[in-house]
Structures are given as C-alpha cells and as structure tokens.
Amino acid sequence: MATFKEVMKTNYNSKMYSVKELQAVRRQLAKTANQRMVRLEQHTSSVTGESYTWGAHEIAQKYLKKKGRRGREGQLRYNEKSTALKTKKSLQAEINELQAFLRARTSRYGEQKKIEEMRIKKFESGEWAKRPAENEGEEDTYNGTKLHFASTKQFYDFLSSDLFKNLSSALTSEQVVELYDAASVKEEGDQDKVVKIMEKAYKDFQKKEVGQGQLTIRQMEDLFGVRIT
C-alpha cells in the first residue's frame, strides 16, 4: 500500500486505477480525515472557548451533510468502509474532496492553534491594519493600533457578528476595530456595554436619526468620547 504522502501527491482521476485500488485509497484518506476532525472538535481555543471547527472542518462538514454521511454516533463523518462507494466516478470525486481537506492547514489542530496565536500577535502588535501606500511605487504598510482586547472571546464574537459587518459597511473595518478597542478601554473593559452602544447607534443610523442617515467615524468617536482619527 502506498504511503500517506504518496497518496496525497497522486492524481487519481486517471482511468488507469481500478475500483478496488480507488476504494483502498479513499478508505485510507477517510480514516485520516475523520481522525483530524475528531481532534479539531475535541480541542477548544483558550481565547474563544470554542472548538476549532472553522476553515477546512466547516467545508468538510457541509460536504458530508450534503452527501448524508454520518458516523455511528450521528456525527458527520466519512464512511471508512472500503465498499462504501462502488463506482470510479464517485470514488474519484470523494478522493478529490478528501485530498483538498487534508492539504488545508486548517485541517490540523496544531496549525489552527498557530493561526490563532499569529492573529492575536498581529492585533496586539498593530500589524493587522493595512495602510495603502500614499505614492505610486511605494509598498503598503501594516501599522494599525495596538489592540488591548485581542485575546478575549468578546472581541472575536464581535468580529464575526452582524453588527461588525453592518458598521463596516458605513465605516471602514479598520475604523470599527479601532473604535471598539478604544471604547472598551474607555469603558474599563466592559465590552458588552460597548456593543450595546454600537447597536443602538447603528439602529439610529438605519432610522436616519443620526445626522441625515450618514453614520460617520466622528459621530461614533463623540458617542464614546474617544479619538482614533
């Protein structure tokens, strides 16, 4: 039997492979994929308190749900029986899915943790905000505000919220992040209070009660008594 590395490098869409050979390959990859998904589900982030089930895991789960694949305890899992699929076309299609999942950095717990740590480091160092070059030929820079709350669950909940998306449609996403952090400092770390104030401000904006329906960064700064611009 070929090694895992050899299997991952091989393109199995060729007609040269028999059904039996494809079944063996699919089973080998399915077992590895299931093991990785279990590991991602079992480990939780020290920041968000949630499992590492975004990225590759999320994509795989959508595929498995669409195909109706479930394990013994009802979880969405690849079938590890070699005879689960019996045609070349179906086997080749699933092998492609499995290879894509297993090649993704986010299919591995260790890589997920590194990505999270790197993201926090960038937020805390200020290297997260892209500043376009002022003159042609110059390189863009990454020099945002050094954030104080980049290692908190509330911050990441805010980044994935509809409120963040809505505010970013009126302001820039960099302004929203910097405003959130500055306001949280002003409110002595009460991030829930900051979110509530932002929610009200956005609702007022929708009702055209703020200015003439034009939400500006200055209005938001005045609301919290901070300056980021």
N, C-alpha and C positions, 0 to 999 in steps of 0.2 A: 504493500500500500504506500502511496506517495505521502511525503511528509506534509504537515500543515502549510509550511512556507511554499512548497512546490504547488500545492493545490491552489493557494491564493494567487500565485503567479500565472496559472494556466487559464486560458480561454476555452471554455467547454462548449462553445456554440458550434463547433465543428461537427460534421456528420461522422467523423471517424470514431466517436465514442459510442459504445453500446449502452443500452438502457441499464444493464447491470452495473457498468462502470459509473454511470452518472448517478445511480442510486447510492452507490458506496460513497461517492464524493459528497452528495447532498447530505447524507446521514452524518458524515464526519463534520461538515460545516455546521449543521443544525445543532449538534451536541455542544460545540464550542460557543455558538451564538446564544443558546439557552443558558449556558453557564455564565456568560458575561451579563446577560440580562438579570439573572438572579443576583449577581454581585452588585450590580448597579442599584437594584431595588433594596438590597439589604443594608447598604451603607447610606448614611444620611449626612448632609452638609452641616458642619458646625455653625455655619452662618445662617442658612435658611431653615434648617431643621427638617428639610425635605430630602427624599431620595434623589439620586442622580438620574432622573428619568426624562431628561430633555435631550435634544440632539438626535443621535443615532437610535437610541432606545425608543423615542417617540415615533420616529419614522417606521421602525420595525413593528411597533405595536399597531400602527394604522394598517400596515400591510397584512398582518396576521388577523386583525379584526375583519378586514375585507374578505379574507380567504376562509374565515371561520375556523381558525386553528386554535385549539385550546389544549392545555395540559391536563393532567389527572385531577388537579385541584381547581380547575376552571380558569387558570391564568392563561394569558395569550402567549403561546409557545409554539415553536417549530416542532412538527412531528418527527421524532427520532427513529421511527421505523423505516427500514430501508425500502420497504414496498409501499410507503405512503403515497408516492406518486409513481405512475407507470408508463408515462409517455415521455419521449425525448423532449418535446416542446415544453411541457410543464416542468420537467426536471431542470432543463437549461434555464428557464425563466427564474426558478427559485434559487438556483445556484448563483445566478447573477445578483439577486437580492441579498443573499447571504454574504457574498463576497463584498458587496458595497457596504453592508453593515459592519463587517469585521475589519474593513480597511479604515473606517472612520475613527478618528481619535476619540470621539465621544462615546465609542462603544466600550471603552476601557475605564474602569473606575479610577485607576491611577492618573490617567490623562484628564479625566473630568476634574479631579482634585487640583491638578496643576493649573488647568484653565481658570478655575475659580480663584486660586491663590494669585495668579498673574493679574486677573481682573481687579482684585482688591488692591494689589500693589500699585497698579496704574492709577486707580481712583485716588489712593492715598498720596501718591507722589505728584499728581497733577498731570500725568502723561496720558490722559484719556480724551482730552478735547482737541480736536483737530482745528488748527488755525490756518486758513488758506494764506498762501504767500501773497504779499502785497504787490510784488512786481513780477513780471513775466521772467521766467528762467530761475526764479528762486524756489526753494523747496518749502513745502508746507511744514508747519511745526505743530507739536503736540504739547501745549502748555496751558492746561486748564487750572482751575482752583484745586488746591489740595483738600480733598474732602475729609470730613470728620466722621462720617457715619457709613463708610463704605463696607464695614464688616458687620452690619446689622441686617437682620431679616426684614425689618420695615422698609429699609432702603430698596432692597431688591423686589419686595412686593410692590413698592411704588413704581419702579421702573417697568414692571410687567402689567401695570394697571391701565384701565381705560382712561383714567384721569391724566396720566402721563402722556398718553397718545393724544388726547384732546388738547391739552395745554401746548404740546409740541406742534400742533397744527396752527396755533396762534403765535407762539413764540418759537425760538429755536430750542432743540432738545438740550443743547449745552446750557442755555439760559435757565431752563426748567430745573436741570440738575443742580446748578449752582445756587439758584434761588431756594430750592428745597434744603440744601445743606446749610446755607446762611440763615434761613429761617429757623431751622432746627437748632442751630447754635443759639440764636436769639431766644428761642423758647426753652432753653436749657435741656435739650434732648427730647422734648415732648413731640415726637414725630407724628403721632396720631392727631395732635392738635393742629399741626401744620397742614396735614392732609385735609382735615375738615375745613380749614380756612380756604385752602385752594379750591376745594369742591364748591364751596359757596361762591367764590369769585368766578369760577367758570360758569356756574348756573346763572349768575347775574349777567355774565357776558353773553350767554345764549339768549337771555331775555332782553338784551340790549339796554340793560340798566347801567352798565359801566360805560362811560363816555357815550359813544354812538355805536356801540356794538364792536368797537375796536379795542381788544384787550392788548395792552402794551406792557413791556417789562417794567417801565417806570411806575405804572399803576400797581403792579404786583409788589415792587420794592416798597412803595409807600404803604401798602397794606400791612407789610411785616416790619416796616421801619428799618430796612437794610438797604445796602447798596452793593450791587455786583457789577455795575457798568460804570 
